């Protein structure tokens, strides 16, 4: 006779009023670790804790252990939190998004309670469903999580594709086995291009940006991660930084390039003498951000070409193949 999977109690904490690279963030993670041995950082302002062991240790209800974490956080660091508690990472995160600022919203580990909480939510509330996919689903009348849950899997897969459709189906039925991983991968990857001398050439600036994004796209796909934001840092007499949040997390080089070029254009460099260009991407988990359907044949061709160039690069080396612009500039 099969045994039921153990009940999990996961807490998603969002620290209020934290800025990017806030010096207090490591301290907040240390405070969380005094309650749970399994704390996963979600920079720049969140964390997820597995409270299952702590509940047994303190012999307390899940809500009481969550309150203990939040009380220690405000007492020791002066930081208030908004929190979600649930039997999976997805439900805890959605609960945190739905909670009143500064409060805790708990989703009981009960099938009927989970469906009452989840089904009225917009489809975009599910991990991996961004604006483009939500618009595609809406064209078929699938606006809420409940609409997705009531739709047969083959229908969803015809709309979104086999892999993305299966994941959306699982999420709509509250299936999310992702564990809390204390040793998370690095959350950002950075590449820098330094010119031999300060340059006014706008074409050179764009070629440098292209080279960096081309490299970062390959890194993302090789490591199974996606970018959530793209930050471009231009070094000249007055160092400037511009950040673009991607419409949907992606590892697709053209999408990264579009965001990076928008950031570059925002500088309005004109006659600026540029010393170096730096691009940084904030990482996310590829399994929570499947390829969003665009219904654009050109996009599919670009992705097939990207996969082929990745295979060539892995086999023959990083300089085997790349954008023609870079090779003309060599």
Secondary structure, DSSP 4 states (H G I P E B T S, - for coil): -PPPPPP--EEEEEETTPPTT-TTHHHHHHHHHTT-S-EEEETTTEEEEE-HHHHHHHT--HHHHHHHHHHHHHHHH---EEEEEESSHHHHHHHHHHSPTT-EEE--S-HHHHHHHHTTSBGGGSTT--HHHHHHHHHTT--BHHHHHTS-HHHHHHHH-HHHHHHHHHHHTT---PPP-SSPPPSEEEEEEEEEEEE--HHHHHHHHHHHHHHHHHHHHHHTEEEEEEEEEEESSS-EEEEEEEEEEE--HHHHHHHHHHHHHHH--TT--EEEEEEEEEEEEGGGSPPPP---HHHHHHHHHHHHHHHHHHHH-TTSS--HHHHHH-
